[in-house]
Amino acid sequence: MTTSFAVTWDYRCPFARNASEHVLTALEGGADWDVTWVPFSLNQAHVEEGQPDVWDDPEKAPALVAMQAGIVVRDHFPDVFYAVQRALFAARHDEGRDIREEDVIRDVLTANGADADAVFAEIATGQPLKIFRTEHERAVADHQVFGVPTFIAGDQAVFVRVMHRPGKDAEHARATIERIVDLVTNWPELNEFKHTSIPR
């Protein structure tokens, strides 16, 4: 039986990178999952009261472009979405590149099989930004999502921090995500579980 769940992402967050890599590695290894990728803006989540939403603030526009590129690839070029998703996280967290810059995003898209011109042409229509806003706001309204990564299964949503990356270990990645989804769906009574210190 296929396991269905959603997971939020924002390329800014290293924990979203960790969780996304687990999901991607497991899927690439054959995990029988139906995964919905939900874009979430940490910029919007941290807008102070009385300030404009990031969607309406021209000064914040560059910070939203990489996510829009990810949305376009997810929706129009799904065959390369896994590679682009992994690579945009890597550009930000492994390579220290500024993914607010169009040239950087174009390089990542091209290197991973996406048509950068087509992606940016779609971004120019304004539709990806509308999708970004709609999906972010729906996650907040329906599940009170406040951060990434949040795993959503059925009517349950849980913010999770996975501290490690899976490397190429698909079986470990699958077990990690299935453990998370099992807790989300089968143990809603567990509201918070957080180590008081992080082993170094």
C-alpha positions in Angstrom: 0.0 0.0 0.0 1.4 3.4 -1.0 2.2 5.8 1.8 1.0 9.3 1.1 2.3 12.4 2.9 3.3 16.0 2.2 6.5 17.8 3.3 7.2 21.6 3.3 10.4 23.1 2.1 12.3 26.3 1.8 15.8 26.2 0.4 17.0 28.6 3.2 16.7 25.9 5.9 19.4 23.2 6.5 16.9 21.0 8.3 14.6 21.2 5.3 17.7 20.1 3.2 18.3 17.1 5.5 14.7 16.0 5.4 14.4 16.5 1.7 17.5 14.5 1.0 16.1 11.6 3.1 12.9 11.7 1.1 14.7 12.1 -2.3 17.2 9.3 -1.5 14.5 6.9 -0.4 12.3 7.7 -3.5 15.3 7.2 -5.8 15.9 3.9 -4.0 12.3 2.7 -4.8 10.3 3.8 -1.8 6.5 3.4 -2.5 5.4 6.8 -1.5 3.2 9.5 -2.9 4.9 12.7 -1.8 3.5 16.2 -2.2 6.1 18.9 -2.0 4.6 22.1 -0.4 6.6 25.3 -0.8 6.7 27.4 2.4 8.3 30.9 2.8 10.3 31.4 6.0 10.6 35.0 5.0 6.8 35.3 5.2 6.7 33.4 8.4 8.9 36.0 10.0 7.1 39.1 8.7 6.5 41.5 11.6 3.0 42.7 12.3 2.2 45.7 10.2 4.8 45.0 7.6 3.9 44.0 4.0 3.7 40.4 3.1 6.8 39.2 1.2 4.6 38.5 -1.9 3.9 42.2 -2.1 7.3 43.6 -1.1 9.6 44.3 -4.0 12.6 44.3 -1.7 12.0 40.7 -0.8 11.4 39.5 -4.4 14.9 38.1 -5.0 14.6 35.9 -2.0 11.5 34.2 -3.5 12.9 33.4 -7.0 14.7 30.1 -6.2 11.5 28.7 -4.6 9.5 29.8 -7.7 12.1 28.0 -9.9 11.6 24.9 -7.8 7.8 25.2 -8.1 8.1 25.5 -11.9 10.3 22.5 -12.1 8.0 20.5 -9.8 4.9 21.4 -11.9 6.3 21.5 -15.5 9.5 19.4 -15.5 8.9 16.6 -13.0 11.5 14.3 -14.5 14.3 16.6 -13.2 12.6 17.8 -10.1 14.5 15.5 -7.7 17.9 16.6 -9.2 17.0 20.3 -9.1 15.6 20.1 -5.6 18.7 18.4 -4.3 21.0 20.8 -6.2 19.3 24.0 -5.1 19.7 22.9 -1.5 23.3 22.0 -2.2 24.0 25.4 -3.8 22.8 27.2 -0.7 24.2 24.9 2.0 27.1 23.0 0.6 28.5 25.5 -1.9 27.6 28.7 -0.1 26.2 30.3 -3.3 23.7 33.1 -3.2 20.5 31.6 -4.6 18.9 35.0 -4.7 20.9 35.6 -7.8 19.4 34.7 -11.1 22.7 33.5 -12.6 23.2 31.1 -9.8 19.7 29.6 -10.2 20.2 29.4 -13.9 23.5 27.5 -13.4 21.8 25.0 -11.1 18.9 24.5 -13.4 21.0 24.0 -16.5 23.4 21.6 -14.7 20.5 19.4 -13.6 18.7 19.1 -16.9 16.1 21.9 -16.7 15.6 24.5 -19.3 16.5 27.7 -17.5 15.0 30.0 -20.1 11.7 28.1 -19.9 11.7 28.2 -16.1 12.3 31.9 -16.0 9.8 32.6 -18.7 7.2 30.9 -16.5 8.3 32.9 -13.5 7.9 36.1 -15.5 4.2 35.3 -15.9 3.6 35.7 -12.2 1.9 32.4 -11.9 4.6 30.6 -9.8 4.5 33.4 -7.2 0.7 33.0 -7.0 1.1 29.3 -6.5 3.8 29.8 -3.9 1.5 32.2 -1.9 -1.5 30.0 -2.3 0.2 26.8 -1.1 2.0 28.6 1.7 -1.2 30.2 3.0 -3.2 26.9 2.6 -0.6 25.1 4.8 -0.9 27.8 7.4 -4.7 27.9 7.3 -5.3 24.1 7.2 -2.5 22.9 9.4 -1.1 25.9 11.3 2.3 25.3 9.6 5.0 27.6 10.9 8.2 26.2 9.6 10.1 23.7 7.5 10.2 20.8 7.3 6.7 20.0 8.3 5.4 16.6 7.5 1.6 16.4 6.8 -0.3 13.1 6.7 -4.1 13.0 6.9 -5.2 15.7 9.3 -1.9 15.7 11.3 1.0 18.0 10.7 4.3 17.9 12.6 7.4 20.1 12.4 10.5 17.9 12.4 14.2 18.4 12.6 16.3 15.5 11.3 19.9 16.2 12.3 21.7 14.0 9.8 21.9 13.5 6.1 21.4 10.1 4.4 24.2 10.1 2.0 23.5 7.3 -0.5 21.9 5.0 2.0 18.4 4.6 0.6 17.3 2.0 3.1 18.3 4.2 6.1 16.6 7.2 4.4 13.4 5.2 3.9 13.4 4.0 7.5 13.9 7.5 8.8 11.0 9.0 6.9 8.7 6.0 7.6 9.4 6.4 11.3 8.5 10.1 11.1 5.3 9.4 9.2 4.3 6.6 11.5 4.7 9.0 14.5 2.7 11.7 12.7 -0.2 9.4 11.8 -0.2 6.9 14.7 0.9 8.8 17.8 -0.7 12.3 17.7 -0.5 12.3 21.5 3.2 12.9 21.2 3.3 16.7 20.9 7.0 17.5 21.6 10.1 15.4 21.8 13.4 17.3 21.8 16.8 16.4 23.0 18.3 18.9 25.5 21.7 18.8 23.8 23.1 17.8 20.5 25.9 15.2 20.4 29.0 16.6 18.7 
